[in-house]
Amino acid sequence: MMDAAVYFAMSCVSVAMALNVYRLVIGPDAVDRLVALDTLYINAIVMLMLVGIQFNTLIFFEPALLIAMMGFVGTVTVAKYLRRGSIIE
Amino acid sequence: MSAEIAVSVLVVIGGVFTLIGSFGLARLPDVYMRLHGPTKATTLGAGATIVASMVALTVGGEGWHAQELLVALFLFLTAPVSAHLISRAALVRKLDSVTHGDSTGNGHRRPDDEPGADQPEKV
């Protein structure tokens, strides 16, 4: 039962990542692409957690933490650049 | 067995909410509306999946641990900050909204002389 649930959730997250890539390609503005990238790295964290559940191991925790931290820093940096036109004033 | 049921339910909830958030990102007509899906539904799905991972590894692994709560806490703290900064960037770039003018939300810039248009920030 747990394997079926994990496979179902992996299918859902795969479709979600495909939708994020669709928005990343057709996004009319850079802000839309930034939202799509933000969602894409959160979905990558979810996918890593699902792989950790499936293999019953803890080694996927640290990549998830790294992706969360680096993705947040990248999102904040790009948003600041889109707001002000420069990162370092 | 009960832990397995709990993990299954949490994993299904996480997958469904993640899919709903990304579907909203792909289908909604406006950048301000598109921010709603990822910042609420996707964050809830990620939190449910992380709690499911914690329960599964506590039952099937080597004892109790709560390291995944670090990821969940970080995500819940940083998702509103990211959303706020992205929406401020969209406002400063004068992206049009469906409820604000007659556009279709296709990244049209509002003219400066339109009443109700936000003035850009003093840099």
Backbone of each chain as ProteinMPNN parsed JSONL, in Angstrom:
{"seq_chain_A": "MMDAAVYFAMSCVSVAMALNVYRLVIGPDAVDRLVALDTLYINAIVMLMLVGIQFNTLIFFEPALLIAMMGFVGTVTVAKYLRRGSIIE", "coords_chain_A": {"N_chain_A": [[0.824, -1.207, 0.0], [1.916, 1.233, 0.822], [3.906, 1.52, -1.072], [2.386, 1.846, -3.396], [1.139, 4.287, -2.801], [3.369, 5.961, -2.697], [4.284, 5.756, -5.317], [2.105, 6.896, -6.649], [2.228, 9.526, -5.647], [4.701, 10.276, -6.64], [4.142, 10.276, -9.365], [2.313, 12.4, -9.43], [3.989, 14.536, -8.651], [5.798, 14.514, -10.719], [4.208, 15.254, -12.919], [3.574, 17.784, -11.994], [6.085, 19.033, -12.047], [6.499, 19.011, -14.776], [4.481, 20.796, -15.557], [5.497, 23.087, -14.344], [7.802, 23.493, -15.863], [6.614, 24.02, -18.279], [5.376, 26.511, -17.731], [7.683, 27.907, -17.249], [8.817, 27.999, -19.762], [6.885, 29.328, -21.409], [6.395, 31.618, -20.022], [5.299, 34.958, -19.847], [6.717, 37.094, -18.822], [9.751, 37.935, -17.023], [9.242, 37.652, -14.331], [7.249, 35.733, -14.112], [8.709, 33.515, -14.901], [10.46, 33.39, -12.806], [8.761, 32.713, -10.671], [8.034, 30.19, -11.55], [10.49, 28.84, -11.397], [10.955, 28.92, -8.645], [8.834, 27.34, -7.686], [9.594, 25.02, -8.947], [11.963, 24.209, -7.656], [10.978, 23.672, -5.122], [9.33, 21.535, -5.724], [11.303, 19.744, -6.458], [12.478, 19.258, -3.988], [10.345, 17.911, -2.75], [10.242, 15.638, -4.368], [12.722, 14.463, -3.792], [12.305, 13.822, -1.106], [10.318, 11.893, -1.407], [11.72, 9.875, -2.742], [13.472, 9.214, -0.707], [11.649, 8.124, 1.139], [10.855, 5.89, -0.311], [13.186, 4.32, -0.593], [13.863, 4.043, 2.011], [15.836, 5.48, 3.43], [18.175, 7.909, 4.728], [19.806, 9.584, 3.365], [18.973, 11.401, 1.528], [18.215, 13.649, 2.746], [20.035, 15.74, 3.254], [20.754, 16.742, 0.607], [18.183, 17.798, 0.049], [17.941, 19.822, 1.965], [20.056, 21.47, 1.162], [19.191, 22.211, -1.407], [16.899, 23.647, -0.716], [17.982, 25.853, 0.735], [19.799, 27.068, -1.106], [18.09, 27.562, -3.24], [16.31, 29.409, -2.133], [18.034, 31.588, -1.692], [18.778, 32.161, -4.347], [16.292, 32.85, -5.46], [15.621, 35.164, -3.996], [17.716, 36.818, -4.766], [17.345, 37.118, -7.57], [14.823, 38.296, -7.573], [15.363, 40.728, -6.322], [17.059, 41.789, -8.214], [15.301, 42.088, -10.366], [13.66, 43.998, -9.307], [15.218, 46.31, -8.813], [17.137, 46.56, -10.769], [19.779, 46.281, -10.272], [21.979, 44.343, -8.272], [23.939, 44.809, -6.344], [24.188, 47.799, -4.815]], "CA_chain_A": [[0.0, 0.0, 0.0], [2.777, 2.407, 0.886], [4.577, 1.651, -2.365], [1.425, 2.414, -4.35], [0.964, 5.703, -2.474], [4.579, 6.695, -3.083], [4.303, 5.848, -6.783], [1.094, 7.884, -7.04], [2.724, 10.867, -5.347], [5.783, 10.566, -7.588], [3.507, 10.644, -10.636], [1.77, 13.749, -9.273], [5.063, 15.528, -8.614], [6.371, 14.571, -12.062], [3.317, 16.094, -13.736], [3.705, 19.152, -11.494], [7.333, 19.587, -12.565], [6.294, 19.276, -16.206], [3.715, 22.046, -15.657], [6.393, 24.193, -14.019], [8.679, 23.734, -17.01], [5.764, 24.673, -19.283], [5.267, 27.922, -17.387], [9.024, 28.487, -17.382], [9.083, 28.239, -21.178], [5.986, 30.278, -22.039], [6.093, 32.75, -19.156], [5.439, 36.176, -20.644], [7.659, 38.029, -18.227], [10.769, 37.271, -16.204], [8.691, 37.364, -13.004], [6.583, 34.429, -14.223], [9.738, 32.471, -14.927], [11.003, 33.284, -11.447], [7.791, 31.939, -9.883], [8.119, 28.798, -11.997], [11.71, 28.249, -10.85], [10.728, 28.757, -7.213], [7.992, 26.147, -7.521], [10.321, 23.841, -9.428], [12.879, 23.654, -6.667], [10.191, 23.073, -4.034], [8.924, 20.215, -6.198], [12.475, 18.873, -6.402], [12.597, 18.829, -2.591], [9.304, 16.9, -2.506], [10.64, 14.414, -5.05], [13.807, 13.848, -3.03], [11.725, 13.214, 0.084], [9.61, 10.672, -1.806], [12.726, 8.838, -3.007], [13.94, 8.782, 0.598], [10.641, 7.231, 1.716], [10.811, 4.625, -1.052], [14.375, 3.518, -0.324], [13.995, 3.952, 3.464], [17.165, 5.941, 3.778], [18.212, 9.292, 5.212], [20.858, 10.357, 2.697], [18.409, 12.431, 0.662], [17.811, 14.801, 3.55], [20.985, 16.835, 3.093], [20.49, 17.426, -0.664], [16.953, 18.585, 0.119], [18.24, 21.041, 2.725], [20.894, 22.335, 0.328], [18.359, 22.771, -2.472], [16.029, 24.655, -0.109], [18.722, 27.069, 1.065], [20.331, 27.726, -2.299], [16.976, 28.052, -4.031], [15.806, 30.642, -1.522], [18.989, 32.673, -1.964], [18.677, 32.515, -5.756], [15.026, 33.544, -5.704], [15.704, 36.515, -3.434], [18.645, 37.601, -5.572], [16.742, 37.468, -8.857], [13.735, 39.235, -7.327], [15.981, 42.026, -6.066], [17.568, 42.298, -9.491], [14.175, 42.528, -11.185], [13.078, 45.2, -8.722], [16.061, 47.495, -8.794], [18.029, 46.617, -11.905], [21.13, 45.926, -9.88], [21.961, 43.608, -7.02], [24.776, 45.558, -5.419], [23.91, 49.201, -5.127]], "C_chain_A": [[0.862, 1.262, 0.0], [3.522, 2.604, -0.423], [3.652, 2.271, -3.398], [1.228, 3.901, -4.091], [2.174, 6.521, -2.912], [4.676, 6.815, -4.603], [3.3, 6.881, -7.285], [1.608, 9.305, -6.813], [3.866, 11.248, -6.275], [5.224, 10.949, -8.954], [2.966, 12.07, -10.568], [2.879, 14.795, -9.332], [5.738, 15.622, -9.981], [5.525, 15.439, -12.984], [3.435, 17.55, -13.309], [4.98, 19.798, -12.005], [7.229, 19.864, -14.057], [5.502, 20.564, -16.408], [4.581, 23.256, -15.312], [7.315, 24.516, -15.182], [7.895, 24.404, -18.141], [5.639, 26.165, -19.0], [6.614, 28.616, -17.529], [9.342, 28.799, -18.835], [8.205, 29.36, -21.71], [5.732, 31.505, -21.194], [6.302, 34.068, -19.866], [6.497, 37.125, -20.106], [8.676, 37.249, -17.399], [10.236, 36.913, -14.825], [7.97, 36.022, -13.012], [7.599, 33.297, -14.216], [10.368, 32.294, -13.556], [10.067, 32.48, -10.542], [7.883, 30.464, -10.251], [9.368, 28.119, -11.441], [11.586, 27.994, -9.355], [9.916, 27.486, -6.947], [8.74, 24.883, -7.928], [11.295, 23.32, -8.381], [12.138, 23.12, -5.449], [9.712, 21.676, -4.44], [10.101, 19.239, -6.214], [12.717, 18.382, -4.977], [11.588, 17.723, -2.284], [9.691, 15.569, -3.154], [11.778, 13.704, -4.321], [13.272, 13.178, -1.766], [10.998, 11.914, -0.264], [10.597, 9.539, -2.112], [13.302, 8.318, -1.694], [12.956, 7.859, 1.296], [10.695, 5.872, 1.026], [11.997, 3.739, -0.704], [14.67, 3.384, 1.159], [15.396, 4.35, 3.915], [17.126, 7.431, 4.103], [19.167, 10.158, 4.406], [20.302, 11.443, 1.803], [17.98, 13.667, 1.429], [18.733, 15.994, 3.315], [20.9, 17.501, 1.721], [19.232, 18.264, -0.639], [17.19, 19.894, 0.87], [19.079, 22.012, 1.898], [20.082, 22.983, -0.774], [17.452, 23.859, -1.915], [16.791, 25.958, 0.131], [19.195, 27.797, -0.184], [19.205, 28.264, -3.184], [16.391, 29.327, -3.472], [16.737, 31.81, -1.823], [18.895, 33.114, -3.42], [17.401, 33.27, -6.069], [15.078, 34.982, -5.2], [16.612, 37.393, -4.291], [18.023, 38.045, -6.887], [15.591, 38.454, -8.667], [14.279, 40.632, -7.062], [16.504, 42.631, -7.363], [16.428, 42.807, -10.369], [13.546, 43.794, -10.621], [13.927, 46.418, -9.003], [16.983, 47.609, -9.994], [19.472, 46.348, -11.569], [21.056, 45.252, -8.526], [22.755, 44.356, -5.955], [24.654, 47.028, -5.774], [25.096, 50.059, -4.731]], "O_chain_A": [[0.584, 2.225, -0.715], [3.746, 3.74, -0.841], [4.072, 3.119, -4.186], [1.156, 4.693, -5.031], [2.033, 7.628, -3.431], [5.099, 7.848, -5.121], [3.582, 7.642, -8.21], [1.45, 10.177, -7.666], [3.993, 12.411, -6.659], [5.757, 11.833, -9.624], [3.128, 12.853, -11.504], [2.728, 15.825, -9.989], [6.203, 16.695, -10.365], [6.053, 16.257, -13.737], [3.402, 18.451, -14.147], [4.977, 20.976, -12.36], [7.8, 20.836, -14.552], [5.802, 21.341, -17.314], [4.427, 24.322, -15.907], [7.581, 25.686, -15.459], [8.429, 25.242, -18.868], [5.776, 26.988, -19.904], [6.673, 29.791, -17.893], [10.058, 29.759, -19.119], [8.702, 30.257, -22.39], [4.938, 32.361, -21.584], [7.369, 34.294, -20.437], [7.104, 37.877, -20.868], [8.492, 36.066, -17.112], [10.722, 35.966, -14.206], [8.057, 35.258, -12.051], [7.378, 32.253, -13.603], [10.763, 31.189, -13.182], [10.523, 31.664, -9.741], [7.819, 29.593, -9.384], [9.317, 26.951, -11.056], [12.054, 26.972, -8.853], [10.271, 26.671, -6.095], [8.554, 23.818, -7.339], [11.44, 22.107, -8.23], [12.627, 22.197, -4.799], [9.686, 20.755, -3.624], [9.916, 18.04, -6.005], [13.111, 17.234, -4.77], [11.922, 16.727, -1.643], [9.494, 14.506, -2.566], [11.791, 12.475, -4.241], [13.726, 12.096, -1.395], [11.055, 10.947, 0.495], [10.339, 8.381, -1.782], [13.591, 7.128, -1.57], [13.364, 6.915, 1.973], [10.597, 4.832, 1.676], [11.835, 2.531, -0.538], [15.615, 2.695, 1.541], [16.046, 3.639, 4.682], [16.157, 8.122, 3.787], [19.334, 11.339, 4.712], [21.044, 12.318, 1.356], [17.45, 14.616, 0.852], [18.268, 17.127, 3.191], [20.967, 18.728, 1.654], [19.198, 19.338, -1.24], [16.701, 20.948, 0.462], [18.85, 23.221, 1.924], [20.253, 24.169, -1.056], [17.25, 24.886, -2.563], [16.313, 27.036, -0.221], [19.012, 29.008, -0.306], [19.358, 29.314, -3.809], [16.016, 30.228, -4.223], [16.279, 32.899, -2.169], [18.927, 34.311, -3.705], [17.414, 34.221, -6.85], [14.636, 35.905, -5.884], [16.318, 38.567, -4.516], [18.151, 39.205, -7.28], [15.394, 39.345, -9.492], [13.709, 41.617, -7.533], [16.403, 43.838, -7.581], [16.565, 43.831, -11.038], [12.962, 44.581, -11.366], [13.402, 47.46, -9.394], [17.564, 48.672, -10.214], [20.306, 46.201, -12.462], [20.173, 45.552, -7.723], [22.307, 44.515, -4.82], [24.975, 47.445, -6.887], [25.065, 51.276, -4.911]]}, "seq_chain_B": "MSAEIAVSVLVVIGGVFTLIGSFGLARLPDVYMRLHGPTKATTLGAGATIVASMVALTVGGEGWHAQELLVALFLFLTAPVSAHLISRAALVRKLDSVTHGDSTGNGHRRPDDEPGADQPEKV", "coords_chain_B": {"N_chain_B": [[1.506, -1.069, 11.133], [-0.501, 0.869, 11.346], [1.126, 3.07, 11.213], [1.983, 2.779, 8.624], [-0.376, 3.252, 7.221], [-0.783, 5.929, 7.945], [1.47, 7.138, 6.791], [0.955, 6.617, 4.09], [-1.416, 8.078, 3.659], [-0.525, 10.694, 4.172], [1.41, 10.985, 2.209], [-0.095, 10.793, -0.13], [-1.736, 13.032, 0.175], [0.237, 15.032, 0.079], [1.259, 14.733, -2.565], [-1.042, 15.295, -4.093], [-1.643, 17.939, -3.36], [0.667, 19.243, -4.185], [0.476, 18.87, -6.949], [-1.864, 20.32, -7.431], [-1.073, 22.947, -6.809], [0.91, 23.428, -8.771], [-0.626, 23.143, -11.028], [-2.318, 25.333, -10.798], [-0.357, 27.294, -11.119], [0.242, 26.906, -13.78], [-2.153, 27.436, -15.115], [-3.577, 29.745, -14.32], [-4.532, 33.162, -15.077], [-2.827, 35.337, -14.61], [-0.049, 37.084, -13.228], [-0.114, 37.754, -10.545], [-2.153, 36.175, -9.637], [-1.029, 33.745, -10.223], [0.906, 33.507, -8.33], [-0.421, 32.536, -6.141], [-0.911, 29.766, -6.166], [1.666, 28.27, -5.983], [2.599, 29.384, -3.534], [0.87, 28.63, -1.533], [-0.523, 26.088, -1.876], [1.499, 24.38, -2.838], [3.422, 24.628, -0.847], [2.081, 23.503, 1.325], [1.817, 20.87, 0.379], [4.517, 20.116, 0.267], [5.146, 20.259, 2.991], [3.468, 18.227, 4.046], [4.542, 15.975, 2.763], [7.105, 15.973, 3.852], [6.6, 15.524, 6.562], [5.511, 12.97, 6.317], [7.764, 11.569, 5.425], [9.33, 11.801, 7.704], [7.855, 10.286, 9.588], [7.871, 7.754, 8.331], [10.618, 7.109, 8.224], [11.191, 7.124, 10.9], [9.724, 4.936, 11.838], [10.599, 2.789, 10.2], [13.335, 3.019, 10.21], [16.409, 3.676, 11.933], [15.477, 4.268, 14.791], [14.239, 7.246, 16.521], [14.026, 10.341, 14.886], [14.177, 13.755, 13.875], [15.034, 15.26, 11.706], [14.069, 16.075, 9.29], [12.21, 17.948, 9.867], [13.608, 20.279, 9.964], [13.96, 21.009, 7.274], [11.268, 21.426, 6.624], [10.567, 23.519, 8.348], [12.313, 25.523, 7.455], [11.347, 25.847, 4.869], [8.7, 26.707, 5.34], [9.273, 29.113, 6.525], [10.591, 30.581, 4.552], [9.074, 30.635, 2.198], [6.883, 32.591, 2.245], [8.433, 34.935, 2.3], [9.79, 34.84, -0.144], [7.58, 34.959, -1.869], [6.564, 37.469, -1.286], [8.678, 39.146, -2.132], [8.747, 38.529, -4.843], [6.225, 39.379, -5.682], [6.442, 42.109, -5.175], [8.399, 42.733, -7.034], [6.958, 42.244, -9.372], [5.042, 44.243, -9.162], [6.623, 46.562, -9.314], [7.66, 46.305, -11.834], [5.376, 46.86, -13.216], [3.492, 44.977, -14.138], [0.583, 43.919, -15.768], [-2.686, 43.258, -14.45], [-5.523, 41.046, -14.353], [-7.757, 42.0, -13.024], [-7.254, 44.639, -13.111], [-7.6, 46.699, -15.262], [-7.927, 46.088, -18.803], [-6.635, 43.899, -19.765], [-5.302, 40.676, -20.734], [-3.575, 39.595, -18.991], [-1.113, 39.007, -20.075], [1.541, 39.772, -19.524], [1.57, 42.428, -20.108], [2.595, 45.792, -19.971], [1.522, 48.342, -17.779], [0.485, 51.589, -18.76], [1.991, 54.718, -17.735], [0.305, 56.849, -17.249], [-2.093, 55.861, -16.581], [-4.905, 55.858, -14.447], [-4.541, 54.757, -11.155], [-2.307, 53.304, -11.543], [0.694, 51.977, -10.239], [3.316, 53.822, -8.885], [6.772, 53.666, -9.746], [9.406, 52.511, -7.567], [11.492, 54.684, -5.633], [14.764, 54.437, -6.351]], "CA_chain_B": [[0.447, -1.007, 10.121], [-1.131, 2.187, 11.417], [2.112, 4.026, 10.701], [1.985, 2.674, 7.16], [-1.57, 3.972, 6.733], [-0.56, 7.374, 8.103], [2.439, 7.568, 5.782], [0.298, 6.597, 2.783], [-2.355, 9.203, 3.563], [0.229, 11.943, 4.09], [2.092, 11.051, 0.913], [-1.105, 11.084, -1.16], [-2.112, 14.443, 0.342], [1.327, 15.866, -0.423], [1.302, 14.689, -4.02], [-2.212, 15.957, -4.681], [-1.546, 19.39, -3.192], [1.73, 19.724, -5.068], [-0.067, 18.922, -8.311], [-2.838, 21.415, -7.519], [-0.348, 24.207, -6.852], [1.557, 23.621, -10.063], [-1.688, 23.324, -12.021], [-2.688, 26.734, -10.704], [0.715, 28.084, -11.724], [0.217, 26.78, -15.235], [-3.426, 27.77, -15.754], [-4.199, 31.015, -13.952], [-4.256, 34.097, -16.163], [-2.228, 36.587, -14.186], [1.112, 36.753, -12.405], [-0.479, 37.866, -9.13], [-2.912, 34.962, -9.326], [-0.144, 32.587, -10.319], [1.673, 33.384, -7.09], [-1.193, 31.912, -5.065], [-0.779, 28.319, -6.157], [2.914, 27.799, -5.369], [2.917, 29.813, -2.175], [0.035, 28.007, -0.506], [-0.791, 24.661, -2.064], [2.739, 23.62, -2.959], [4.085, 24.583, 0.459], [1.376, 22.504, 2.146], [2.18, 19.55, -0.112], [5.878, 19.823, 0.702], [5.116, 19.986, 4.428], [2.873, 16.906, 4.278], [5.494, 14.957, 2.34], [8.229, 15.937, 4.788], [6.122, 14.847, 7.78], [5.395, 11.55, 5.97], [9.117, 11.025, 5.418], [9.776, 11.694, 9.092], [7.171, 9.142, 10.214], [8.311, 6.5, 7.713], [11.988, 6.779, 8.611], [11.208, 6.814, 12.332], [9.221, 3.577, 12.054], [11.378, 1.763, 9.506], [14.76, 3.284, 10.248], [17.082, 3.412, 13.196], [15.091, 5.111, 15.906], [13.507, 8.492, 16.321], [14.776, 11.53, 14.497], [13.291, 14.784, 13.334], [15.855, 16.187, 10.934], [13.325, 16.625, 8.16], [11.488, 19.136, 10.313], [14.44, 21.433, 9.628], [13.597, 21.409, 5.912], [9.901, 21.941, 6.625], [10.589, 24.832, 9.012], [12.966, 26.471, 6.549], [10.446, 26.103, 3.737], [7.571, 27.521, 5.788], [9.729, 30.466, 6.827], [11.105, 31.322, 3.41], [8.126, 30.751, 1.087], [6.228, 33.905, 2.226], [9.401, 35.986, 1.968], [9.983, 34.775, -1.595], [6.364, 35.42, -2.541], [6.473, 38.917, -1.114], [9.664, 39.808, -2.979], [8.371, 38.346, -6.244], [5.079, 40.242, -5.998], [6.943, 43.472, -5.242], [9.065, 42.876, -8.325], [5.924, 42.335, -10.406], [4.417, 45.566, -9.066], [7.542, 47.579, -9.774], [7.729, 46.177, -13.292], [4.088, 47.283, -13.756], [2.802, 43.917, -14.872], [-0.85, 44.148, -15.714], [-3.484, 42.205, -13.85], [-6.833, 40.891, -14.978], [-8.707, 42.864, -12.333], [-6.723, 46.002, -13.121], [-7.481, 47.048, -16.656], [-8.646, 45.238, -19.741], [-5.69, 43.013, -20.432], [-5.479, 39.254, -20.478], [-2.516, 39.159, -18.106], [-0.008, 38.446, -20.839], [2.773, 40.5, -19.316], [1.441, 43.785, -20.637], [2.964, 46.831, -19.02], [0.552, 49.422, -17.672], [1.055, 52.915, -19.025], [2.202, 55.496, -16.518], [-0.74, 57.827, -17.013], [-3.362, 55.228, -16.235], [-5.231, 56.046, -13.029], [-4.399, 53.549, -10.365], [-1.026, 52.642, -11.785], [1.615, 52.179, -9.137], [4.538, 54.512, -9.269], [7.952, 52.86, -9.427], [10.078, 52.9, -6.336], [12.712, 55.487, -5.696], [15.901, 53.529, -6.138]], "C_chain_B": [[-0.235, 0.353, 10.124], [-0.157, 3.257, 10.93], [2.165, 3.984, 9.184], [0.787, 3.398, 6.564], [-1.365, 5.475, 6.822], [0.401, 7.901, 7.052], [1.794, 7.61, 4.401], [-0.625, 7.792, 2.609], [-1.603, 10.519, 3.398], [0.912, 12.091, 2.74], [1.102, 11.382, -0.203], [-1.555, 12.542, -1.065], [-1.026, 15.357, -0.214], [1.397, 15.883, -1.935], [0.165, 15.445, -4.658], [-2.089, 17.474, -4.539], [-0.423, 19.985, -4.028], [1.236, 19.865, -6.495], [-1.047, 20.075, -8.465], [-2.12, 22.764, -7.605], [0.302, 24.457, -8.197], [0.54, 23.769, -11.181], [-2.188, 24.77, -12.002], [-1.63, 27.631, -11.3], [0.636, 28.037, -13.244], [-1.041, 27.367, -15.854], [-3.972, 29.153, -15.435], [-3.705, 32.136, -14.861], [-3.34, 35.268, -15.826], [-1.081, 36.273, -13.231], [0.777, 36.854, -10.921], [-1.333, 36.68, -8.702], [-2.007, 33.74, -9.328], [0.706, 32.427, -9.071], [0.912, 32.606, -6.024], [-0.963, 30.411, -4.998], [0.498, 27.826, -5.502], [3.076, 28.198, -3.919], [2.008, 29.194, -1.132], [-0.083, 26.496, -0.697], [0.505, 23.852, -2.11], [3.486, 23.55, -1.638], [3.414, 23.578, 1.38], [1.732, 21.089, 1.698], [3.584, 19.152, 0.316], [5.915, 19.509, 2.193], [4.55, 18.613, 4.74], [3.842, 15.799, 3.886], [6.666, 14.836, 3.315], [7.816, 15.252, 6.091], [5.979, 13.342, 7.523], [6.76, 10.879, 5.959], [9.654, 10.845, 6.832], [9.166, 10.47, 9.772], [7.705, 7.825, 9.659], [9.717, 6.123, 8.158], [12.107, 6.547, 10.105], [10.76, 5.384, 12.584], [10.164, 2.545, 11.436], [12.878, 1.939, 9.595], [15.359, 2.94, 11.596], [16.67, 4.45, 14.224], [14.501, 6.438, 15.509], [14.462, 9.587, 15.877], [13.808, 12.5, 13.859], [14.089, 15.768, 12.505], [15.079, 16.82, 9.794], [12.498, 17.841, 8.562], [12.286, 20.407, 10.051], [14.104, 21.94, 8.233], [12.209, 22.032, 5.888], [9.853, 23.336, 7.241], [11.206, 25.88, 8.103], [12.046, 26.85, 5.403], [9.283, 26.992, 4.157], [8.0, 28.941, 6.134], [10.071, 31.244, 5.569], [10.108, 31.468, 2.262], [7.362, 32.084, 1.103], [7.172, 35.031, 1.862], [9.634, 36.022, 0.46], [8.773, 35.323, -2.331], [6.232, 36.935, -2.458], [7.448, 39.644, -2.036], [9.292, 39.689, -4.451], [7.203, 39.261, -6.605], [5.494, 41.708, -6.036], [7.657, 43.729, -6.569], [8.05, 43.01, -9.446], [5.239, 43.692, -10.367], [5.336, 46.639, -9.619], [7.704, 47.517, -11.289], [6.411, 46.481, -13.969], [3.443, 46.202, -14.608], [1.304, 44.082, -14.69], [-1.559, 42.966, -15.07], [-4.854, 42.173, -14.507], [-7.841, 41.831, -14.35], [-8.307, 44.321, -12.39], [-6.512, 46.415, -14.568], [-8.161, 45.999, -17.52], [-7.721, 44.233, -20.408], [-6.041, 41.569, -20.121], [-4.366, 38.722, -19.591], [-1.317, 38.611, -18.828], [1.242, 39.304, -20.729], [2.751, 41.901, -19.886], [1.835, 44.795, -19.569], [1.891, 47.901, -18.994], [1.215, 50.735, -18.056], [1.105, 53.741, -17.747], [1.031, 56.416, -16.207], [-2.079, 57.186, -16.684], [-3.679, 55.493, -14.772], [-5.176, 54.708, -12.289], [-3.093, 52.824, -10.604], [-0.07, 52.974, -10.651], [2.867, 52.881, -9.65], [5.731, 53.635, -8.931], [8.662, 53.403, -8.188], [11.226, 53.852, -6.627], [13.89, 54.581, -5.377], [16.981, 54.285, -5.377]], "O_chain_B": [[-0.517, 0.925, 9.071], [-0.567, 4.236, 10.306], [2.364, 5.007, 8.53], [0.902, 4.071, 5.54], [-1.721, 6.214, 5.904], [0.187, 8.972, 6.485], [2.051, 8.53, 3.624], [-0.629, 8.441, 1.563], [-1.989, 11.361, 2.588], [0.984, 13.19, 2.19], [1.415, 12.154, -1.109], [-1.735, 13.21, -2.083], [-1.323, 16.338, -0.896], [1.575, 16.944, -2.532], [0.36, 16.156, -5.644], [-2.39, 18.213, -5.476], [-0.544, 21.105, -4.525], [1.534, 20.849, -7.173], [-1.069, 20.738, -9.502], [-2.516, 23.627, -8.388], [0.253, 25.573, -8.713], [0.805, 24.444, -12.176], [-2.448, 25.359, -13.051], [-1.961, 28.636, -11.93], [0.935, 29.025, -13.915], [-1.011, 27.765, -17.018], [-4.763, 29.687, -16.212], [-2.583, 32.074, -15.363], [-3.099, 36.116, -16.685], [-1.145, 35.287, -12.497], [1.333, 36.107, -10.116], [-1.258, 36.229, -7.559], [-2.192, 32.816, -8.536], [1.178, 31.328, -8.782], [1.522, 32.07, -5.098], [-0.835, 29.844, -3.913], [0.435, 27.039, -4.558], [3.635, 27.432, -3.134], [2.337, 29.225, 0.054], [0.22, 25.721, 0.211], [0.606, 22.784, -1.506], [4.114, 22.537, -1.332], [4.09, 22.877, 2.133], [1.929, 20.205, 2.531], [3.826, 18.003, 0.685], [6.629, 18.602, 2.619], [5.078, 17.903, 5.596], [3.958, 14.797, 4.591], [7.159, 13.737, 3.573], [8.592, 14.485, 6.662], [6.287, 12.531, 8.396], [6.904, 9.75, 6.428], [10.342, 9.868, 7.128], [9.864, 9.712, 10.445], [7.963, 6.888, 10.414], [9.988, 4.956, 8.44], [13.019, 5.85, 10.549], [11.327, 4.69, 13.429], [10.492, 1.542, 12.07], [13.627, 1.094, 9.105], [14.892, 2.047, 12.302], [17.41, 5.394, 14.499], [14.289, 6.723, 14.33], [15.558, 9.739, 16.417], [12.75, 12.111, 13.364], [13.86, 16.975, 12.582], [15.369, 17.939, 9.373], [12.129, 18.661, 7.72], [11.712, 21.489, 9.93], [13.975, 23.145, 8.02], [11.988, 23.041, 5.219], [9.183, 24.227, 6.721], [10.691, 26.992, 7.988], [11.967, 28.014, 5.011], [8.912, 27.919, 3.436], [7.198, 29.871, 6.051], [9.859, 32.456, 5.523], [10.282, 32.35, 1.421], [7.202, 32.675, 0.035], [6.773, 35.983, 1.191], [9.672, 37.094, -0.144], [8.916, 36.064, -3.303], [5.842, 37.596, -3.421], [7.088, 40.647, -2.652], [9.492, 40.627, -5.222], [7.177, 39.85, -7.686], [4.964, 42.477, -6.837], [7.534, 44.805, -7.153], [8.247, 43.797, -10.372], [4.889, 44.24, -11.413], [4.879, 47.538, -10.324], [7.864, 48.545, -11.948], [6.32, 46.374, -15.192], [2.908, 46.485, -15.68], [0.823, 44.35, -13.589], [-1.095, 41.828, -15.138], [-5.286, 43.142, -15.132], [-8.685, 42.399, -15.045], [-8.961, 45.162, -11.774], [-5.379, 46.473, -15.046], [-8.881, 45.134, -17.021], [-8.006, 43.766, -21.511], [-6.956, 41.285, -19.348], [-4.226, 37.507, -19.452], [-0.565, 37.822, -18.257], [1.926, 39.54, -21.725], [3.803, 42.496, -20.122], [1.454, 44.665, -18.406], [1.402, 48.326, -20.041], [2.375, 50.97, -17.718], [0.357, 53.493, -16.801], [0.78, 56.734, -15.044], [-3.083, 57.88, -16.526], [-2.794, 55.363, -13.927], [-5.693, 53.689, -12.747], [-2.803, 51.831, -9.937], [-0.029, 54.104, -10.164], [3.393, 52.558, -10.715], [5.706, 52.928, -7.923], [8.533, 54.571, -7.823], [11.836, 53.831, -7.696], [13.997, 54.033, -4.28], [18.037, 53.724, -5.083]]}, "name": "protein", "num_of_chains": 2, "seq": "MMDAAVYFAMSCVSVAMALNVYRLVIGPDAVDRLVALDTLYINAIVMLMLVGIQFNTLIFFEPALLIAMMGFVGTVTVAKYLRRGSIIEMSAEIAVSVLVVIGGVFTLIGSFGLARLPDVYMRLHGPTKATTLGAGATIVASMVALTVGGEGWHAQELLVALFLFLTAPVSAHLISRAALVRKLDSVTHGDSTGNGHRRPDDEPGADQPEKV"}
